[in-house]
Amino acid sequence: MNYDKVIFTCMDNTCRSIIAEAVFANVNKKGLLKVCSRGLAVLFPEPVNPKAVAVLKGIGLSPLKESSQKLEEADLREGTIVLTMTEKEKRIAGEMFPGFSEIYSIAEFTLQEGNIEEPRSGSLTEYGACCEYIDFTVKMAAEKLFRQSR
């Protein structure tokens, strides 16, 4: 399928999906696809995690927004792909939007194994490692998406 929009999704849209959105925007310099990030369990807008901001700055990037946003039905239209950070988030998104089929975990989409879990220890080192893995995986996804959108 040809896509024109990618939505990176995690539970709260304050860290992992924010990092993925920024990385993708950086490699999408020609603007081949629209990009945004959303959360599955956002009750009200929360600020971006300061450690996510710090690790993004460490690779020369910045978040594209200042607070979280919930994934809504209006976000999901033809030509849109949703890439979740984990299989669990993929399942939840599928349950929330049963009529929308273009939902994949980013590992599934890039033919990798495992999930991109939320850094739990709270250390900047763990956030940095998570950011590195997101950077690698998002660039793989971007390459596949750019090939498909030509």
C-alpha angles and dihedrals in degrees: 000000000000114000130198098180135042124195118196110207138191132155102275106011094227102107128000100036090042090055091046091050092051094047092048093048089053094054092040093071093143090054094235091154135024113240135198139150131229141176131230098213105037111142094170134356112283125189120259112268108266091223090055088052090049095051091046090052087051089064094041098260138113133205114266092224139025102227143030126270130198122240106249134188088248089064091061115080137138111296093031125119123193116209115192125197095231141025089243091056089048090054092047092049090049090052091048093049107026093167094058115080104178096089120122137160108247089239091054092048093050094040092244129133129241137024136279099238127195111265102256106183092062094226118140087229091060091047089050092052090049090050091051091052092046090049091053095044096044091051089053090050091047092053091052093045093048090052090051095047096057 
